[in-house]
């Protein structure tokens, strides 16, 4: 742990020197944090893998967009940037992890000299130890070295030197998973506390804090009707059961409540070939009598879209009302990104989750009526 603390300090001051000598104000600040936390044992199979507290370091570059757009006014001028993470799970079964993220930081208290900030990040990660039936058969958390990863972090900033150097403390939830491209894949979820430093690069600019007026945000658009087809490959809970294609057809309505928020509600129809193979396995090993040809599922969901120009972050929660076999959970969630390609055509990349367990990475194309 002492090595990690030393590494954190060295990385911070090295980056401090490099960026202070750069006259380009491309990034407004750099931040480094040491964290210590505890992986969540959300499944009893993780009992042997989780052996103590994890710890690590985050280094972030943040770009401040001070243009007075309606979106920036509404969300208090969010920062955009990139984060690198190193984490030691303090367990020979789980090993260590590395991650690179694209993140957004929202200032929750913009008029406070000691602001509270919320950061969300999504990216790719690498885990040094994965499941191996011979050499590492207790690692039910991760089945592949390459993974998807995400984090949400709440930070409180305290000035040390006015508007330049700040100390920050916070809490975070960090997730690693390969979205069932290779099982086992229970995922690793870590709750951590943070302590770090933030240094503002170049001249600190004062940002106007006037809010967007209600008239500028109000929309009177009618309900829209949308259809989307999603697809991809995934594997069932059974190790080495193979990748199978899946197809998801969705119909839903959407209503813009303002220029940045849209409410959605609709139906999902799932045809997942992995589930047919999984039902067959359950029948043979547990002496069940499920119909393996009825692997289709139906779901109903409600959701929200946070929009910025042609880009949107989508979040949904759904309930599986029809299924021959209850796979993991009837409640499911979907998180992802949507991009408007034309007036009526859009694309999506999303992750379907059954409570804590990722089921699939979905790629989709849709049409809006």
Secondary structure by P-SEA (a helix, b strand, c coil): caaaaaaaaaaaaaaaaaaaaccccccccccccccccccccccccccccccbbbbbbbbbbbbbbccccaaaaaacbbbbbbbbbbbbcccccccccccccccccccccccccbbbbbbbbbbcccccccccccccccccccccccccccbbbbbbbbbcccccbbbbbbccccccccccccccccbbbbbbcccbbbbbccbbbbbbccccccccccccccbbbbbbbbbbbbcccccccbbbbbbbbbbbccccccccbbbbbbbbbbbcaaaaaaaaaaaaaacccccccccbbbbccccccccccccccccccccccccccccccccbbbbbcccccccccccbbbbbbcccccccccccccccc
